[in-house]
């Protein structure tokens, strides 16, 4: 059982985990470091800094295109031209930034 994690950017774009590993060409185009190029497909481990986002298209994916599928959506690469319509997506390299905010501060006790 894999854990599907959906992140959201500050401007509201949903980012989805990958069900397939990006190709070496996709990783190079995204600037993923070579050390991250190892995919352990049997464990479902792919580069943590690569996610997929929806393009807004809903159509049959062509071979090699990424699309969203599943009850808990993940991005998958179409192995060939598919005849079923899916939400098309693209890959993006991400960086997670943690923000901290003071909720309440004491003046003095």
Secondary structure by P-SEA (a helix, b strand, c coil): cbbbbbbbcccbbbbbbbcccccaaaaaaaccccccccccccccccccccccccccccccccccbbbbbcccbbbbccccccccccbbbbbbbbbbbbbbbbccccccc
